[in-house]
Amino acid sequence: MMNRELEFLFLRRSRMIRRCLISPFFPGLQAMPPHQPVHPPQAICTSRSGGESGAKTFCPFSPATSATRQLNVMSRMPALREPRDLYSPASVSNSRNILAFRWIARFIALGCYSLFLLPGFLQVGYYYFSSSQIRRSIPYGDKPRNKLDLYLPKHIDGPKPVVAFITGGAWIIGYKAWGCLLGQQLSERDVIVACIDYRNFPQGTMSDMINDASQGISFLCNNIREFGGDPNRIYLMGQSAGAHIAACTLLGQAMKEVRRVESISWSVSQIKAFFGLSGGYNLLNLVDYFHSRGLSRSLFLSIMEGEQSLKRFSPEVMISEEPNIGAAVSILPPVVLFHGTADYSIPSNASKTFAETLKSVGVKAETFFYEGKTHTDVFVQDPMRGGKDQMFEDLVSIIHANDAEALAKDAVLPPRRRLVPEFMLTLARRVSPF
C-alpha cells in the first residue's frame, strides 16, 4: 500500500515539474491529457482492493485499521492530510516555493532564449555602442532614469517623422536600449526614433512611469526640431508594458487638457497617431491572467498602487465607464494596434476589445493581427530573421502614407540581412518565457 501512496505523491510532483519547468521549453507537451482528479486515500485503497472481489489489501485509511496505525502512516504522508490544512503556514510556504520554482524555471528559459539569439544581440549591441547615428542618454528630466536615446537617419535633408517609443519589460525591467533594433530599422527608413527610458518598479510605481513618459514626450515636442525632426509628425508608440504606459499617458494628457486645471508642456494634438504593439489596456481583465503567468497578484498590485487604482490605469475601462470623459476622448489621435494571435504573455483579445471600445466612442482605431505570432515574434525574432517583416512594413506604410517620395524609396530598398540562423530562431521561440 505504501508503494501506491508513494506513486500517488510522485505523480503530483511530476505534474508540477512538467507545468513549471518542462512545458516552457517544450510547448508541445502542454497537449498532454489534463490532470486526473485527485482521489482521497480511501478511494485509492478501494480501487486497489478490487471493489467487491474481497481482496485483502491493507488500507491504512480503512475503518478496520486501528487509529494508532492510521496516525503512524499519516505522519509519513504529509501531502495527504486533511483539507483543513490547505491554508496552513506550511501550505502557504509550499505555494511560495512553487512560485519561486516557476520564476527559476523562467530565468532558465530566459537564459536559453538569450543564448539562442546571441548572434543577433551581439550585432545589435555593437551597433548601439558604436554607431554615430545614435545620440545616447539625452537627459529630459532630473531623475536618474530620465534619459532617452535618439536614432537618426544617415542623411537629414529635411524635417523627418519622429516615433517616440516606450519599451516594454513587465513594468520591472524596461530599458531604453531594448528599442535598439526598432530604432535601427526605422532610421534606415528616414524616421527618427526616440527611445524614452523611465523608472521601473520598485524605483517607481505606475504614476511615476506615466510622469516620466509624459516628460519625455514633452522634451521631444519642444526640442525635436533641433535634431532634424518634424514637430508636426510625432507618433507615440509602445510595446507590451510600454504600450500600456503610453496609452495611459496619452489619455491622461487629454484629460488634463480638457479640464484645464494645470499647465501643460505638450498637447495631444501634436501626436499624429498612437501605435500599440502587443499591449494590454484593461488591467481588471489581466491581473489574474498575469498571476497565472508568474507575475504575482500582490506584486502587480504594488506596481499599480493597489487594487483601487486598476480602473484608473486601464484606458479601456476609463473610456467606456468614466463619466464626462467624452471631451477628452474626442481629441485623441488615431489609434493603431498590432498584435500576434499566438501571444500568450498578453492575449491578442486585449487589442481587439480596446479597439472596439475606442470605435464605440468615435475614436478612429485600426488593428493588425499576425497569425501564429507570439509576443516576441513581432518585436524580436522577425526583425532578426531579415527579409520582409510584415509588422514593420505595416508600421512604415502608415508613417509614410502621405509622403510619396519616402514610399518610392521604401519600394526599392534591398531586404534586410539576416542576423540569426533560422534553426536558432526556432529554438528561441520554443523556449521563450514571454
Secondary structure, 3 states (H helix, E strand, C coil): CHHHHHHHHHHHHHHHHHHHHHHHHCHHHHHCCCCCCCCCHHHHHHHHCCHHHCCCCCCCCCCCCCHHHHHHHHHCCHHHCCHHHHHCHHHHHHHHHHHHHHHHHHHHHHHHHHHHCHHHHHHHHHHHHHCCCEEEEEECCCCCCCEEEEECCCCCCCCEEEEEEECCCCCCCCCHHHHHHHHHHHHCCCCEEEEECCCCCCCCCHHHHHHHHHHHHHHHHHHHHHHCEEEEEEEEEEECHHHHHHHHHHHHHHHHHHHCCCCCCCCHHHEEEEEEECCCCCHHHHHHHHHHHCCCHHHHHHHCCCHHHCCCCCHHHHHHHCCCCHHHHHCCCCEEEEEECCCCCCCCHHHHHHHHHHHHCCCCEEEEEECCCCCCHHHHHHHHHCECCHHHHHHHHHHCCCCHHHHHHHHHCCCECCCCCHHHHHHHHHHCCC
